[in-house]
Amino acid sequence: MDATNSDETNQDLLARIKHLAQPLVDSLDSRLRDQIDRRVDERVDATLASRLSVIERAIADLDRAIKELQERRSSPD
């Protein structure tokens, strides 16, 4: 067997292995992508919930302050 024929055989074998392994690689890639997407979504949801709770508290504080000011303004001196 000469070097050229050996190289062709190696390339053919490598191509066959890649062809056989590709579905497994694709499946693993898909699973990892889904897992990463879920984790990112969970972190984004947690961050948004935290930020929204801060905003909701600030709005509630502002609402109370406005009501207090309105009561002071409407009460006789």
Secondary structure, DSSP 8 states (H G I E B T S, - for coil): --HHHHHHHHHHHHHHHHHHHHHHHHHHHHHHHHHHHHHHHHHHHHHHHHHHHHHHHHHHHHHHHHHHHHHHHHS--
